Amino acid sequence: MNNSQFIAEIYSIAWSINPDLDDASSFQDIVAEIKSTKEKAIRWDILQAAFDLPKPEPQLPTFDNSPERWKQMAQDRIGNT
């Protein structure tokens, strides 16, 4: 990639970020727009990282599987108490 292709690519990126920029925009305008976008991206990454805290893994409920519980469930089904 030569210098003119590089500059054309930079202008293309800047235009996709801010459509108000055009061929008459100066290099300073283009660089300012790219720096502004970089700063916004860094801030967004910081905000996203702040809210992406590790969450504890959900725990499955524990059930009483004791023989007494099974006996009670069987009695409940047949109506004997």
C-alpha positions in Angstrom: 0.0 0.0 0.0 1.4 3.3 -1.0 0.9 6.7 0.7 -2.0 7.8 -1.6 -3.9 4.5 -1.0 -3.3 4.8 2.8 -4.6 8.4 2.8 -7.6 7.3 0.7 -8.4 4.5 3.2 -8.1 6.9 6.1 -10.5 9.3 4.5 -12.9 6.4 3.7 -12.8 5.4 7.4 -13.4 9.0 8.6 -16.3 9.4 6.1 -18.0 6.3 7.4 -17.7 7.6 11.0 -18.8 11.2 10.2 -20.6 11.7 6.9 -20.3 15.5 7.3 -16.6 15.2 6.4 -15.9 15.5 2.7 -13.1 15.8 0.1 -12.5 19.4 1.3 -11.8 18.3 4.9 -8.3 18.9 6.0 -5.9 16.3 7.4 -6.4 17.9 10.8 -10.1 17.4 10.6 -9.7 13.8 9.6 -7.1 13.1 12.4 -9.3 14.9 15.0 -12.3 12.7 14.0 -10.3 9.5 14.2 -8.8 10.5 17.6 -12.3 11.4 18.9 -13.6 8.0 17.7 -10.7 6.3 19.4 -11.4 8.0 22.7 -15.1 7.1 22.5 -14.2 3.5 21.8 -11.8 3.4 24.8 -14.5 4.9 27.1 -17.0 2.4 25.8 -14.6 -0.5 26.5 -14.1 0.8 30.0 -17.9 1.1 30.6 -18.5 -2.4 29.1 -15.8 -3.9 31.3 -17.2 -2.3 34.4 -20.6 -4.0 33.8 -19.2 -7.4 32.6 -18.3 -8.5 36.0 -18.0 -12.3 36.4 -21.3 -13.7 37.5 -21.6 -16.7 39.8 -22.7 -19.8 38.1 -26.3 -20.7 38.8 -26.7 -23.5 41.2 -29.2 -26.3 40.6 -31.8 -26.7 43.4 -31.2 -29.5 45.8 -33.9 -32.1 46.3 -34.5 -34.4 49.3 -34.0 -37.9 47.8 -34.1 -39.7 51.1 -36.1 -42.9 51.4 -38.4 -41.2 53.9 -39.2 -38.5 51.4 -40.0 -41.1 48.7 -42.2 -43.0 51.1 -44.1 -39.7 52.0 -44.6 -38.9 48.3 -46.0 -42.4 47.7 -48.3 -42.1 50.6 -49.4 -38.6 49.4 -50.3 -40.0 46.0 -52.4 -42.8 47.3 -54.0 -40.7 50.0 -52.6 -42.5 53.0 -51.3 -40.3 55.7 
